[in-house]
Amino acid sequence: MTAVAPAGIRFHHGSVVIPAGAVHTTPLGYDRDSVPIGAPLPLAASAELVHRLSGCGEVVAAFEGKLGDTLLALSGVRAILDWLRLRSVRVAVRAVGPYAGLIARTGLITRPQASAPSGHRAVIGDRAGIEAHGSTAAVSLVLDPAAPPCWSTDGRAHPDLPARHYLAPERRLGIRLPGTTPFAPTLATGPNDLVEELRSAGWLGGLNIAAITATSWPERKDYTARRYITLAEHIAEAQQTQARLLLIGGNPGDGLRVTAEAPRRHVQVLRLDGMPADHLADLFPHCRLIVGNDTGLTHLAAMARSRNGSSPPVIGLYARHSHSKWRTGMPHHHAVATDLSDRMHQSDLCPVRDAITPDTDVHMDAFPPDALAQVSLELLNGMGR
């Protein structure tokens, strides 16, 4: 469902299929549905890449940059590993860098095998990761979010970055890989003492909402705690219940800080600043609703799954950047976007990369809390499915 939400903002449901003709795309060059898994594509493979990967005994996922870019790029690592499995090439897989623990939760990491011969190693990651760990590798693959275009095949567009990162190596390797939408891997969750403390204190029961205040670009993407609290008040009043709002902040530099605010009429507020990402991956599946700006923790929330496989609805707020590109592609990962974000989506543009002059609708105040509450209530009541 793509609808015009109140106050002129647009709601984009995560499960909507976008027709190829509705946005600017690059044809993939073949219909995936007509090519069996493991069969050669009607495109020439990169012979040198195939040769070098076939001789590797180890794959290293090396990411040193932003959390969000890393999570959205993991589908590219998955594509390489899928190809190696189809070719029956046995490799050890490990992750290095600050996100190694999170990457291990995706199931991409295997138990180490015997060490590969010197030089027979493939390093996949961002530019900083390749520079740090790829100097002696036989294969170094950079997963740059600016590189892969919005592919189209089978009459549909694949605008989200996980799809772009997965389909790009499929084309180069020349074999139909098994992945289908959503291409992003999920993050497994487990027991967590802090999460259990929050549950025991009553913060994870009833109508509990997580709101992500952390952002790398506060002047553009900070929705502010005040607006989130007002949003929770609107939702609680409509539901005629008390809401528990978890405000998820960034790392203040001095570790985890938990602060309870004075209770309001309809909302209890708890600030969680500096909570490690792996703890948040355990926390998010216990929430009823998650709202956040276009940032890594919002992507993390969409990729985290509970042990029974369920996930709460996640709403991303997109003022300037394409709402379709900068999402996970998960069906429960929705977007509320401005007209400018819609134009970036339709044209496959980036306001930073393409030096697009700021418009009048580029700030978080484009999303009034009462209008955002209406979208949230539709999802909570199951009407947005």
Summary of the structure (lengths in Angstrom):
residues: 385
radius of gyration: 21.2
end to end distance: 7.9
largest distance: 65.6
contacts: 1337
relative contact order: 0.15
helix: 34%
strand: 20%
